[in-house]
Amino acid sequence: MAGQSDFTQFTRDLTGLSRAERQAYLACAEGETGVREFARETGRSPGTVGNLLGRARDKLDDAGGQT
């Protein structure tokens, strides 16, 4: 099947993220959960979730989002 891409080609390597950063990133940045909703679900403040997302994005940007 020439011309088709394997799905794994488009996934990001999240191994450099802490567990909390990975959870926040997957739920809020890649998923459909809002920051406030995720904060309520995890018992964190929205500010903490925002910080986790920021650190996750910074780490992924530094890594170039490599697959």
PyMOL Python script that loads the backbone (N, CA, C, O; Angstrom):
from pymol import cmd

cmd.read_pdbstr("""\
ATOM      1  N   MET A   1       0.832  -1.182   0.000  1.00  0.00           N
ATOM      2  CA  MET A   1       0.000   0.000   0.000  1.00  0.00           C
ATOM      3  C   MET A   1       0.874   1.242   0.000  1.00  0.00           C
ATOM      4  O   MET A   1       1.040   1.887   1.035  1.00  0.00           O
ATOM      5  N   ALA A   2       1.407   1.563  -1.099  1.00  0.00           N
ATOM      6  CA  ALA A   2       2.286   2.710  -1.218  1.00  0.00           C
ATOM      7  C   ALA A   2       1.518   3.996  -0.948  1.00  0.00           C
ATOM      8  O   ALA A   2       0.348   4.130  -1.306  1.00  0.00           O
ATOM      9  N   GLY A   3       2.198   4.930  -0.313  1.00  0.00           N
ATOM     10  CA  GLY A   3       1.609   6.235  -0.065  1.00  0.00           C
ATOM     11  C   GLY A   3       0.888   6.344   1.273  1.00  0.00           C
ATOM     12  O   GLY A   3       0.526   7.444   1.690  1.00  0.00           O
ATOM     13  N   GLN A   4       0.677   5.226   1.945  1.00  0.00           N
ATOM     14  CA  GLN A   4       0.034   5.288   3.246  1.00  0.00           C
ATOM     15  C   GLN A   4       1.093   5.314   4.326  1.00  0.00           C
ATOM     16  O   GLN A   4       2.136   4.670   4.221  1.00  0.00           O
ATOM     17  N   SER A   5       0.798   6.079   5.373  1.00  0.00           N
ATOM     18  CA  SER A   5       1.742   6.202   6.475  1.00  0.00           C
ATOM     19  C   SER A   5       1.305   5.348   7.644  1.00  0.00           C
ATOM     20  O   SER A   5       0.113   5.147   7.876  1.00  0.00           O
ATOM     21  N   ASP A   6       2.262   4.861   8.359  1.00  0.00           N
ATOM     22  CA  ASP A   6       1.990   4.131   9.583  1.00  0.00           C
ATOM     23  C   ASP A   6       1.637   5.137  10.676  1.00  0.00           C
ATOM     24  O   ASP A   6       2.291   6.173  10.790  1.00  0.00           O
ATOM     25  N   PHE A   7       0.614   4.849  11.479  1.00  0.00           N
ATOM     26  CA  PHE A   7       0.159   5.773  12.520  1.00  0.00           C
ATOM     27  C   PHE A   7       1.273   6.157  13.475  1.00  0.00           C
ATOM     28  O   PHE A   7       1.320   7.301  13.928  1.00  0.00           O
ATOM     29  N   THR A   8       2.164   5.242  13.794  1.00  0.00           N
ATOM     30  CA  THR A   8       3.225   5.532  14.757  1.00  0.00           C
ATOM     31  C   THR A   8       4.149   6.637  14.262  1.00  0.00           C
ATOM     32  O   THR A   8       4.874   7.236  15.057  1.00  0.00           O
ATOM     33  N   GLN A   9       4.134   6.908  12.997  1.00  0.00           N
ATOM     34  CA  GLN A   9       4.963   7.974  12.448  1.00  0.00           C
ATOM     35  C   GLN A   9       4.565   9.332  13.023  1.00  0.00           C
ATOM     36  O   GLN A   9       5.385  10.250  13.059  1.00  0.00           O
ATOM     37  N   PHE A  10       3.338   9.469  13.466  1.00  0.00           N
ATOM     38  CA  PHE A  10       2.821  10.750  13.909  1.00  0.00           C
ATOM     39  C   PHE A  10       2.756  10.904  15.427  1.00  0.00           C
ATOM     40  O   PHE A  10       2.355  11.962  15.912  1.00  0.00           O
ATOM     41  N   THR A  11       3.133   9.895  16.180  1.00  0.00           N
ATOM     42  CA  THR A  11       3.082   9.996  17.636  1.00  0.00           C
ATOM     43  C   THR A  11       4.363  10.613  18.157  1.00  0.00           C
ATOM     44  O   THR A  11       5.435  10.456  17.572  1.00  0.00           O
ATOM     45  N   ARG A  12       4.230  11.314  19.261  1.00  0.00           N
ATOM     46  CA  ARG A  12       5.393  11.945  19.884  1.00  0.00           C
ATOM     47  C   ARG A  12       5.998  11.014  20.923  1.00  0.00           C
ATOM     48  O   ARG A  12       5.299  10.207  21.535  1.00  0.00           O
ATOM     49  N   ASP A  13       7.284  11.134  21.110  1.00  0.00           N
ATOM     50  CA  ASP A  13       7.982  10.375  22.143  1.00  0.00           C
ATOM     51  C   ASP A  13       7.816  11.129  23.458  1.00  0.00           C
ATOM     52  O   ASP A  13       8.392  12.201  23.643  1.00  0.00           O
ATOM     53  N   LEU A  14       7.040  10.575  24.353  1.00  0.00           N
ATOM     54  CA  LEU A  14       6.739  11.233  25.624  1.00  0.00           C
ATOM     55  C   LEU A  14       7.565  10.677  26.776  1.00  0.00           C
ATOM     56  O   LEU A  14       7.296  10.994  27.934  1.00  0.00           O
ATOM     57  N   THR A  15       8.568   9.851  26.476  1.00  0.00           N
ATOM     58  CA  THR A  15       9.334   9.205  27.535  1.00  0.00           C
ATOM     59  C   THR A  15      10.143  10.187  28.364  1.00  0.00           C
ATOM     60  O   THR A  15      10.514   9.868  29.493  1.00  0.00           O
ATOM     61  N   GLY A  16      10.426  11.360  27.844  1.00  0.00           N
ATOM     62  CA  GLY A  16      11.190  12.347  28.598  1.00  0.00           C
ATOM     63  C   GLY A  16      10.354  13.149  29.581  1.00  0.00           C
ATOM     64  O   GLY A  16      10.885  13.983  30.315  1.00  0.00           O
ATOM     65  N   LEU A  17       9.058  12.902  29.600  1.00  0.00           N
ATOM     66  CA  LEU A  17       8.161  13.635  30.496  1.00  0.00           C
ATOM     67  C   LEU A  17       7.968  12.864  31.793  1.00  0.00           C
ATOM     68  O   LEU A  17       8.019  11.635  31.811  1.00  0.00           O
ATOM     69  N   SER A  18       7.747  13.596  32.875  1.00  0.00           N
ATOM     70  CA  SER A  18       7.385  12.936  34.121  1.00  0.00           C
ATOM     71  C   SER A  18       5.989  12.351  33.964  1.00  0.00           C
ATOM     72  O   SER A  18       5.274  12.677  33.016  1.00  0.00           O
ATOM     73  N   ARG A  19       5.609  11.500  34.885  1.00  0.00           N
ATOM     74  CA  ARG A  19       4.274  10.887  34.807  1.00  0.00           C
ATOM     75  C   ARG A  19       3.185  11.958  34.826  1.00  0.00           C
ATOM     76  O   ARG A  19       2.237  11.894  34.043  1.00  0.00           O
ATOM     77  N   ALA A  20       3.316  12.936  35.712  1.00  0.00           N
ATOM     78  CA  ALA A  20       2.314  14.005  35.828  1.00  0.00           C
ATOM     79  C   ALA A  20       2.269  14.853  34.562  1.00  0.00           C
ATOM     80  O   ALA A  20       1.188  15.217  34.098  1.00  0.00           O
ATOM     81  N   GLU A  21       3.441  15.174  33.997  1.00  0.00           N
ATOM     82  CA  GLU A  21       3.483  15.951  32.754  1.00  0.00           C
ATOM     83  C   GLU A  21       2.830  15.188  31.612  1.00  0.00           C
ATOM     84  O   GLU A  21       2.075  15.754  30.821  1.00  0.00           O
ATOM     85  N   ARG A  22       3.132  13.885  31.535  1.00  0.00           N
ATOM     86  CA  ARG A  22       2.574  13.051  30.470  1.00  0.00           C
ATOM     87  C   ARG A  22       1.055  12.953  30.590  1.00  0.00           C
ATOM     88  O   ARG A  22       0.345  13.058  29.591  1.00  0.00           O
ATOM     89  N   GLN A  23       0.562  12.755  31.799  1.00  0.00           N
ATOM     90  CA  GLN A  23      -0.881  12.665  32.009  1.00  0.00           C
ATOM     91  C   GLN A  23      -1.570  13.973  31.617  1.00  0.00           C
ATOM     92  O   GLN A  23      -2.587  13.960  30.924  1.00  0.00           O
ATOM     93  N   ALA A  24      -1.018  15.091  32.060  1.00  0.00           N
ATOM     94  CA  ALA A  24      -1.612  16.396  31.744  1.00  0.00           C
ATOM     95  C   ALA A  24      -1.557  16.656  30.243  1.00  0.00           C
ATOM     96  O   ALA A  24      -2.529  17.140  29.664  1.00  0.00           O
ATOM     97  N   TYR A  25      -0.443  16.342  29.617  1.00  0.00           N
ATOM     98  CA  TYR A  25      -0.293  16.578  28.183  1.00  0.00           C
ATOM     99  C   TYR A  25      -1.283  15.740  27.382  1.00  0.00           C
ATOM    100  O   TYR A  25      -1.949  16.252  26.482  1.00  0.00           O
ATOM    101  N   LEU A  26      -1.379  14.463  27.706  1.00  0.00           N
ATOM    102  CA  LEU A  26      -2.281  13.585  26.964  1.00  0.00           C
ATOM    103  C   LEU A  26      -3.739  13.976  27.159  1.00  0.00           C
ATOM    104  O   LEU A  26      -4.528  13.913  26.216  1.00  0.00           O
ATOM    105  N   ALA A  27      -4.102  14.377  28.361  1.00  0.00           N
ATOM    106  CA  ALA A  27      -5.494  14.728  28.647  1.00  0.00           C
ATOM    107  C   ALA A  27      -5.873  16.080  28.057  1.00  0.00           C
ATOM    108  O   ALA A  27      -6.945  16.224  27.468  1.00  0.00           O
ATOM    109  N   CYS A  28      -5.005  17.062  28.211  1.00  0.00           N
ATOM    110  CA  CYS A  28      -5.362  18.439  27.855  1.00  0.00           C
ATOM    111  C   CYS A  28      -4.878  18.857  26.466  1.00  0.00           C
ATOM    112  O   CYS A  28      -5.630  19.480  25.716  1.00  0.00           O
ATOM    113  N   ALA A  29      -3.652  18.529  26.120  1.00  0.00           N
ATOM    114  CA  ALA A  29      -3.106  18.981  24.838  1.00  0.00           C
ATOM    115  C   ALA A  29      -3.493  18.041  23.695  1.00  0.00           C
ATOM    116  O   ALA A  29      -3.789  18.496  22.590  1.00  0.00           O
ATOM    117  N   GLU A  30      -3.492  16.744  23.958  1.00  0.00           N
ATOM    118  CA  GLU A  30      -3.811  15.773  22.911  1.00  0.00           C
ATOM    119  C   GLU A  30      -5.240  15.273  23.023  1.00  0.00           C
ATOM    120  O   GLU A  30      -5.805  14.781  22.046  1.00  0.00           O
ATOM    121  N   GLY A  31      -5.820  15.392  24.190  1.00  0.00           N
ATOM    122  CA  GLY A  31      -7.173  14.892  24.418  1.00  0.00           C
ATOM    123  C   GLY A  31      -8.186  16.017  24.376  1.00  0.00           C
ATOM    124  O   GLY A  31      -7.928  17.095  23.838  1.00  0.00           O
ATOM    125  N   GLU A  32      -9.329  15.746  24.947  1.00  0.00           N
ATOM    126  CA  GLU A  32     -10.423  16.711  24.917  1.00  0.00           C
ATOM    127  C   GLU A  32     -10.783  17.215  26.305  1.00  0.00           C
ATOM    128  O   GLU A  32     -11.881  17.736  26.503  1.00  0.00           O
ATOM    129  N   THR A  33      -9.887  17.072  27.263  1.00  0.00           N
ATOM    130  CA  THR A  33     -10.142  17.514  28.625  1.00  0.00           C
ATOM    131  C   THR A  33      -9.569  18.904  28.825  1.00  0.00           C
ATOM    132  O   THR A  33      -8.433  19.174  28.433  1.00  0.00           O
ATOM    133  N   GLY A  34     -10.339  19.776  29.426  1.00  0.00           N
ATOM    134  CA  GLY A  34      -9.851  21.114  29.718  1.00  0.00           C
ATOM    135  C   GLY A  34      -8.971  21.121  30.945  1.00  0.00           C
ATOM    136  O   GLY A  34      -8.990  20.182  31.741  1.00  0.00           O
ATOM    137  N   VAL A  35      -8.198  22.181  31.098  1.00  0.00           N
ATOM    138  CA  VAL A  35      -7.278  22.299  32.226  1.00  0.00           C
ATOM    139  C   VAL A  35      -8.042  22.248  33.547  1.00  0.00           C
ATOM    140  O   VAL A  35      -7.646  21.521  34.458  1.00  0.00           O
ATOM    141  N   ARG A  36      -9.112  22.997  33.660  1.00  0.00           N
ATOM    142  CA  ARG A  36      -9.871  23.018  34.922  1.00  0.00           C
ATOM    143  C   ARG A  36     -10.490  21.659  35.230  1.00  0.00           C
ATOM    144  O   ARG A  36     -10.478  21.206  36.375  1.00  0.00           O
ATOM    145  N   GLU A  37     -11.026  21.021  34.209  1.00  0.00           N
ATOM    146  CA  GLU A  37     -11.618  19.695  34.408  1.00  0.00           C
ATOM    147  C   GLU A  37     -10.561  18.697  34.863  1.00  0.00           C
ATOM    148  O   GLU A  37     -10.792  17.928  35.796  1.00  0.00           O
ATOM    149  N   PHE A  38      -9.401  18.706  34.207  1.00  0.00           N
ATOM    150  CA  PHE A  38      -8.319  17.798  34.583  1.00  0.00           C
ATOM    151  C   PHE A  38      -7.843  18.106  35.998  1.00  0.00           C
ATOM    152  O   PHE A  38      -7.536  17.191  36.762  1.00  0.00           O
ATOM    153  N   ALA A  39      -7.782  19.379  36.349  1.00  0.00           N
ATOM    154  CA  ALA A  39      -7.375  19.763  37.700  1.00  0.00           C
ATOM    155  C   ALA A  39      -8.343  19.178  38.731  1.00  0.00           C
ATOM    156  O   ALA A  39      -7.915  18.615  39.738  1.00  0.00           O
ATOM    157  N   ARG A  40      -9.642  19.313  38.479  1.00  0.00           N
ATOM    158  CA  ARG A  40     -10.639  18.745  39.403  1.00  0.00           C
ATOM    159  C   ARG A  40     -10.499  17.235  39.508  1.00  0.00           C
ATOM    160  O   ARG A  40     -10.561  16.678  40.605  1.00  0.00           O
ATOM    161  N   GLU A  41     -10.312  16.574  38.382  1.00  0.00           N
ATOM    162  CA  GLU A  41     -10.219  15.115  38.359  1.00  0.00           C
ATOM    163  C   GLU A  41      -8.998  14.593  39.105  1.00  0.00           C
ATOM    164  O   GLU A  41      -9.031  13.499  39.669  1.00  0.00           O
ATOM    165  N   THR A  42      -7.926  15.372  39.108  1.00  0.00           N
ATOM    166  CA  THR A  42      -6.671  14.904  39.710  1.00  0.00           C
ATOM    167  C   THR A  42      -6.370  15.542  41.060  1.00  0.00           C
ATOM    168  O   THR A  42      -5.371  15.206  41.696  1.00  0.00           O
ATOM    169  N   GLY A  43      -7.230  16.461  41.502  1.00  0.00           N
ATOM    170  CA  GLY A  43      -6.995  17.109  42.786  1.00  0.00           C
ATOM    171  C   GLY A  43      -5.871  18.134  42.751  1.00  0.00           C
ATOM    172  O   GLY A  43      -5.319  18.491  43.792  1.00  0.00           O
ATOM    173  N   ARG A  44      -5.534  18.600  41.572  1.00  0.00           N
ATOM    174  CA  ARG A  44      -4.499  19.631  41.428  1.00  0.00           C
ATOM    175  C   ARG A  44      -5.165  20.970  41.159  1.00  0.00           C
ATOM    176  O   ARG A  44      -6.331  21.027  40.769  1.00  0.00           O
ATOM    177  N   SER A  45      -4.424  22.039  41.367  1.00  0.00           N
ATOM    178  CA  SER A  45      -4.946  23.355  41.016  1.00  0.00           C
ATOM    179  C   SER A  45      -4.773  23.568  39.516  1.00  0.00           C
ATOM    180  O   SER A  45      -3.877  22.985  38.905  1.00  0.00           O
ATOM    181  N   PRO A  46      -5.626  24.401  38.918  1.00  0.00           N
ATOM    182  CA  PRO A  46      -5.457  24.690  37.490  1.00  0.00           C
ATOM    183  C   PRO A  46      -4.076  25.269  37.176  1.00  0.00           C
ATOM    184  O   PRO A  46      -3.523  25.011  36.107  1.00  0.00           O
ATOM    185  N   GLY A  47      -3.522  26.046  38.099  1.00  0.00           N
ATOM    186  CA  GLY A  47      -2.183  26.599  37.882  1.00  0.00           C
ATOM    187  C   GLY A  47      -1.126  25.519  37.795  1.00  0.00           C
ATOM    188  O   GLY A  47      -0.209  25.598  36.977  1.00  0.00           O
ATOM    189  N   THR A  48      -1.257  24.509  38.641  1.00  0.00           N
ATOM    190  CA  THR A  48      -0.311  23.391  38.606  1.00  0.00           C
ATOM    191  C   THR A  48      -0.425  22.639  37.290  1.00  0.00           C
ATOM    192  O   THR A  48       0.586  22.278  36.688  1.00  0.00           O
ATOM    193  N   VAL A  49      -1.647  22.403  36.846  1.00  0.00           N
ATOM    194  CA  VAL A  49      -1.842  21.709  35.573  1.00  0.00           C
ATOM    195  C   VAL A  49      -1.255  22.543  34.434  1.00  0.00           C
ATOM    196  O   VAL A  49      -0.619  21.999  33.532  1.00  0.00           O
ATOM    197  N   GLY A  50      -1.465  23.855  34.474  1.00  0.00           N
ATOM    198  CA  GLY A  50      -0.875  24.727  33.462  1.00  0.00           C
ATOM    199  C   GLY A  50       0.638  24.649  33.461  1.00  0.00           C
ATOM    200  O   GLY A  50       1.260  24.637  32.399  1.00  0.00           O
ATOM    201  N   ASN A  51       1.236  24.597  34.641  1.00  0.00           N
ATOM    202  CA  ASN A  51       2.691  24.464  34.745  1.00  0.00           C
ATOM    203  C   ASN A  51       3.164  23.127  34.181  1.00  0.00           C
ATOM    204  O   ASN A  51       4.176  23.063  33.484  1.00  0.00           O
ATOM    205  N   LEU A  52       2.422  22.058  34.489  1.00  0.00           N
ATOM    206  CA  LEU A  52       2.777  20.740  33.951  1.00  0.00           C
ATOM    207  C   LEU A  52       2.728  20.739  32.423  1.00  0.00           C
ATOM    208  O   LEU A  52       3.617  20.202  31.763  1.00  0.00           O
ATOM    209  N   LEU A  53       1.677  21.349  31.874  1.00  0.00           N
ATOM    210  CA  LEU A  53       1.557  21.426  30.415  1.00  0.00           C
ATOM    211  C   LEU A  53       2.693  22.242  29.808  1.00  0.00           C
ATOM    212  O   LEU A  53       3.262  21.863  28.783  1.00  0.00           O
ATOM    213  N   GLY A  54       3.016  23.356  30.441  1.00  0.00           N
ATOM    214  CA  GLY A  54       4.101  24.198  29.938  1.00  0.00           C
ATOM    215  C   GLY A  54       5.429  23.469  29.929  1.00  0.00           C
ATOM    216  O   GLY A  54       6.178  23.539  28.954  1.00  0.00           O
ATOM    217  N   ARG A  55       5.723  22.764  31.025  1.00  0.00           N
ATOM    218  CA  ARG A  55       6.976  22.008  31.083  1.00  0.00           C
ATOM    219  C   ARG A  55       6.991  20.887  30.051  1.00  0.00           C
ATOM    220  O   ARG A  55       8.014  20.632  29.414  1.00  0.00           O
ATOM    221  N   ALA A  56       5.843  20.214  29.888  1.00  0.00           N
ATOM    222  CA  ALA A  56       5.764  19.134  28.894  1.00  0.00           C
ATOM    223  C   ALA A  56       6.015  19.683  27.496  1.00  0.00           C
ATOM    224  O   ALA A  56       6.786  19.105  26.730  1.00  0.00           O
ATOM    225  N   ARG A  57       5.373  20.787  27.164  1.00  0.00           N
ATOM    226  CA  ARG A  57       5.557  21.385  25.831  1.00  0.00           C
ATOM    227  C   ARG A  57       6.998  21.834  25.628  1.00  0.00           C
ATOM    228  O   ARG A  57       7.564  21.642  24.552  1.00  0.00           O
ATOM    229  N   ASP A  58       7.591  22.431  26.657  1.00  0.00           N
ATOM    230  CA  ASP A  58       8.991  22.854  26.553  1.00  0.00           C
ATOM    231  C   ASP A  58       9.902  21.659  26.290  1.00  0.00           C
ATOM    232  O   ASP A  58      10.780  21.720  25.430  1.00  0.00           O
ATOM    233  N   LYS A  59       9.693  20.579  27.027  1.00  0.00           N
ATOM    234  CA  LYS A  59      10.526  19.388  26.837  1.00  0.00           C
ATOM    235  C   LYS A  59      10.336  18.802  25.442  1.00  0.00           C
ATOM    236  O   LYS A  59      11.300  18.388  24.797  1.00  0.00           O
ATOM    237  N   LEU A  60       9.087  18.771  24.981  1.00  0.00           N
ATOM    238  CA  LEU A  60       8.833  18.230  23.645  1.00  0.00           C
ATOM    239  C   LEU A  60       9.414  19.127  22.570  1.00  0.00           C
ATOM    240  O   LEU A  60       9.926  18.632  21.566  1.00  0.00           O
ATOM    241  N   ASP A  61       9.344  20.448  22.761  1.00  0.00           N
ATOM    242  CA  ASP A  61       9.939  21.374  21.793  1.00  0.00           C
ATOM    243  C   ASP A  61      11.458  21.217  21.779  1.00  0.00           C
ATOM    244  O   ASP A  61      12.072  21.238  20.712  1.00  0.00           O
ATOM    245  N   ASP A  62      12.070  21.060  22.958  1.00  0.00           N
ATOM    246  CA  ASP A  62      13.523  20.889  23.037  1.00  0.00           C
ATOM    247  C   ASP A  62      13.965  19.600  22.355  1.00  0.00           C
ATOM    248  O   ASP A  62      15.044  19.533  21.766  1.00  0.00           O
ATOM    249  N   ALA A  63      13.116  18.574  22.442  1.00  0.00           N
ATOM    250  CA  ALA A  63      13.427  17.297  21.811  1.00  0.00           C
ATOM    251  C   ALA A  63      13.078  17.306  20.332  1.00  0.00           C
ATOM    252  O   ALA A  63      13.373  16.355  19.608  1.00  0.00           O
ATOM    253  N   GLY A  64      12.452  18.381  19.893  1.00  0.00           N
ATOM    254  CA  GLY A  64      12.063  18.482  18.490  1.00  0.00           C
ATOM    255  C   GLY A  64      10.828  17.674  18.163  1.00  0.00           C
ATOM    256  O   GLY A  64      10.490  17.500  16.992  1.00  0.00           O
ATOM    257  N   GLY A  65      10.136  17.170  19.205  1.00  0.00           N
ATOM    258  CA  GLY A  65       8.946  16.372  18.966  1.00  0.00           C
ATOM    259  C   GLY A  65       9.229  15.129  18.148  1.00  0.00           C
ATOM    260  O   GLY A  65       8.382  14.657  17.390  1.00  0.00           O
ATOM    261  N   GLN A  66      10.437  14.604  18.313  1.00  0.00           N
ATOM    262  CA  GLN A  66      10.862  13.473  17.499  1.00  0.00           C
ATOM    263  C   GLN A  66       9.988  12.264  17.784  1.00  0.00           C
ATOM    264  O   GLN A  66       9.487  12.073  18.892  1.00  0.00           O
ATOM    265  N   THR A  67       9.825  11.470  16.764  1.00  0.00           N
ATOM    266  CA  THR A  67       9.045  10.248  16.890  1.00  0.00           C
ATOM    267  C   THR A  67       9.933   9.091  17.227  1.00  0.00           C
ATOM    268  O   THR A  67       9.454   7.967  17.375  1.00  0.00           O
TER     269      THR A  67
END
""", "prot")
cmd.dss("prot")
cmd.show_as("cartoon", "prot")
cmd.util.cbc("prot")
cmd.orient("prot")
